[in-house]
Amino acid sequence: MTDTKLLERAIAKCGRSKEMIARELKISTEALNAKICGKAEFTAGEIGKLTYMLYGVGSHKEAKDIFFAKRVD
């Protein structure tokens, strides 16, 4: 389950727009928004690319907290 709040914060902090991220993931902005909101799931490849875009090489703990949340409030 994706933690939407953490992901939205990470996107805002990274300086890329959702349109830019969608383009880099080779998906539509609508598909990205559906995945962020939990209506669709990110693929493993998308998670890897998005983690790199948001955090660079390090900080996989944050990615785990976002993409593998056990519970979302």
Secondary structure, 3 states (H helix, E strand, C coil): CCCHHHHHHHHHHHCCCHHHHHHHHCCCHHHHHHHHCCCCCCCHHHHHHHHHHHHCCCCHHHHHHHHCCCCCC
